[in-house]
């Protein structure tokens, strides 16, 4: 008989692309995930993972089992939702995904409140860019995601998902203290075209917004430093290496060598929570969304 936990481990490797990433998402060690899959291989008398370069690839037999696992996990989720709804209290495992600044700027308080108010709720958090987290929700890998998009770069959501707005996250231009624009009270988008930029890497929502905005102003952006962490961007700005557009949510302390200036019209990220529609009846989802909305920073 196939073991659901072992199927879940194989499914996680398929979704996340590696044993290590699957382990992080499941809250296990890589060794534990490897052991689960090794046991599944013995049970099925087949090879499920093959070495491919420095990583692994699923065999045809593994893909067959992953398809089965997806159907079984969907049935399990429906059953868990029904049981939790009957109890009327948030319970069971709830896995959330959030982009880095939300994970830092709002999730610590949300998770702490949920853990204190609902001890039967087992909380998990994975940090993911919105492009990834929306897909993870749609595929049932995570239960709920906190994501964001921009007005000129909306993030499409697959059918079967529900979403609710949490708030608007304004962004400011951060400049070295000695920069020629540092004396301005505010900046306009025409001021941005000739600047040397520190920004997030390609493939992220913030990167796309910056590139589209600058090109719309008639200039090809000079993206000199492309780093994922806003803290690193702040450090590079403080060193006088360029300017950055940084959101307020989760920004943290700004170094003395950095000047913050508003941009008009202000760039705003829309932050929202989304989950599978069939899980809407689950008390844990409703309570998590309530706490997220209640803890959104005032004046963000």
N, C-alpha and C positions, 0 to 999 in steps of 0.2 A: 504494500500500500504506500502511495506517495505521501511524504510528509510535507504539510503546508509550510512550515518554517523553512524547510530546505528549498521549496519552490519559491518562497518569498526572497530568499537570498539570491537565487539565480535570476529572478526577475529584477532585483535591484542592480545586479551586475550589468544586465542588459540595458537598463535605463540610464545608469550613471557611467557606464563605459569602462569601469575597472573595479577590481576587488576592493582596493583602498577607498574609492569614492562610495561604493556600495556600503562598506562598513561604516563610514561616517554618517550616511543617511539613515542607516538602521540602528545606530548607537552601539555597534559591536566593534570588536577588533578585526583587522584583516585576517588574522589567523582563524578566528571563529567563523567568518564567512567562508574561508577556504575549506575548513573542516565540514561545514554544512554541505557544500557542493561536492566534496569528495565522497561523503556518505550518499548523496543523491546519485552520484556516478556508480557507486557499488550497487545501490538498490535497482537502478535501471540497466546496469551492465552495459553502459555506454560512456563514451568520452563526451563531456559537455563543454569544456574549455580547452582551447589550444593556444600555445604561445605564438604571439605575433609581434615581432620586434621586442620592445620592452614591455608590452602589455599582453592582453589576452583577447581572443575572439571566440564567440559562441559558435558551436558546430550546428549543423542542420537539426540534429536531434535536440540540442538545447533550445533552438528557436521554437520547436514544436512544444516543448515543455513550458516555455515562456508564455505561449499562447494559452495553454491550459491554465497556467498560474494567473494570468490576467482575468480569466473568467471566474476562477475560484475566489480570487481576492475581491472581485466585485460582489459576489454573492455574500462573502463574509462581511463586507462593509454594509450591505443592505441589512443584514441580520443584526449587526452591532447597532446600527442607527435605530432599528425597530426596538431593540431591547432598551437602549438608552432613553428613547422617547417614552417608553412605558414607565421607566423609573422617574422620568421628569427631572433628572439632575445630571449635570455634566460629569461624564465618567469615561474611562477607557483611554486609549492612546490618541493624542491629537498632535500631528506633525505639521509644523508651520514652516514656510519658506519666506524669507524677507531679503530685500536688497540691503547692502551694507549699512547705509546711513539710517535706515529704519531699524535694522537690527541693533544699532548702537543708540539711536536717538529716542525710540519709543518702546521697543520690545522688552528691555529689562524690567521696566515697571509693570508692563502688561503681564508678562510671564510670572512675576513675583506675586501680583494680585491674584491671578488665576490659581496659582499653586496654594496660596494661603486660604482662599475662599472655597476651593474645590479639591480636597486632598485625594479624591478618587480619580482625578484627571491626571493622566501621565503625559507630560508635555515634552515635545521634541522640537528643535529649531535647526534649520539648515539655512546657510547664507547663500543666496543665488541672485543673479541678475534677473530682472523681470522677464526678459526673453525666454529664460530657462524655466523660471518658477511657474509661469502660466501653463506651460506644457506639462510640468510635473503635476499640477492640479488636475489638468484634463485627463492625464493618464492614471490618476489615482495613486500616485507615489506620495504626494503630500495632501493633507486635508484642506489646507487654507494657505493662501499666499498674500503677502503685503507687497504690492507692486506699484509702479508709477509710470506715467507717460507724459508727453508734452503735447501742446495744442497742434504743433506742426509735425509731430511724430507720434500719432496715436498708436497704442498697442492693441492689436486685434486679439480678441478672446474667442476661443472655439465655442461652438454651440454646446449647450448643456452646462454652462457655467453661469453663476450669478455673481454680481459685484455690487459693492456699495462704496461711495466716496467717503474717505476719512478726512481729507483736508487738502489745502493747497500749500505747497512748499516753495517759497520764494527763493530766488538765487541772486547773489550779489557778485560783483567783480572784485577780485582780490588782487592788489597791486603791491609791488615793493614800495616801501615808504618814500624812496627818492624818485619814483617814476614821474614823468612829466604830467600825467593825468591825476596824480594823487591829490592835487590841490582842488580839483573839481568837487562840488557838492554832490553831483550825480553825473552819470554818463548816459549817452544815447548810443544806439546801435551803430551809428556811423563812426563812432570813436573806436570801434572794435576791429576794424578791417586791417589796420597796419600793425597789429600787435603780435608779439611772439607768445604762443599759447602753451600752457601746461594743461593737459586734459586727460580724460579717460581713454582707454584703448578702443580701437574699432570694434564694432559689434555690440557696444553698450548704448543704451538709450541716450545718455548724456552726450556721448560723442556724436551721435547722429544729429541731435538738436543743434550743437555748436556748428558743425559743418554746414548744415542746411541754412542756418541763420546767416552765417558769414557769406556763403555763396549767394544768398538772396540779396545781400548788400553789394554784390558785384566784385567780391574779392575772394581769391583762393586762400584759405586759412593757412597760416604758418604754425603747424602743430609740432613744436620742437620736442616736447617731452610728453610721452603718453604713458601714464601710470594709473593703476586702478584705485589706490587708496587716496582719499582726500587729505589725510594727514600728511602723506608724502607730497602731495601737491602744495600744501601749505608750506612745507619745509623748502621746496624748490622756489616758491614765490619769495619767501623770506631771504633766500640766498641771492635774490635779484635776477633770477634766470628767466623770468617771464611772468605772465599774468594768468589767472585762472577764474573760471566761473564756478562758484561753489554754493550748493544749496545750504539753507540754514539748519535743516533737520540733521541732527547728529554732527554738526560742524565741530563743536568743541572750542577750546580757547584758541584765539588767534594770536600768533607771535607779535611782539612789539614792532618788528621790522615790516609788518604787513598792514596795509590800509584797506578797509572795506568800503566800497562805494556802491550805492544802488544803481541799477540800470533801468532806464525808462524807455519804452514800456517794460515792466518787470518780467523777466522770464519766470514762469511758474510751472512746477511739476504738479500734476494731479496725482495724489496718492490714494490708493483704493485697496480694499480687501476683496478677494474672490475665492469662490469655492464651488464644488459641484452641486448642481441644483438638487440632485437626489439626496444630498446630505443636509438640505436646509432644515429638515425636521429635527436634526440632531441638536439637543440642548447645548452641547459643547461648542458647536459652531455659533449658535445664536449668542451665547454668553461671551465668547471670544470677540465677536464683532462688537458687542455692546461695550466691552472694556476698551477695545481699540479706539472706538469713537469717543469715549469719555476721557481717555488719556491723551488725545491729540493735543499737542501744545497750543495754548491760546496765542493768537497773534502770529502763528507760524508763517 
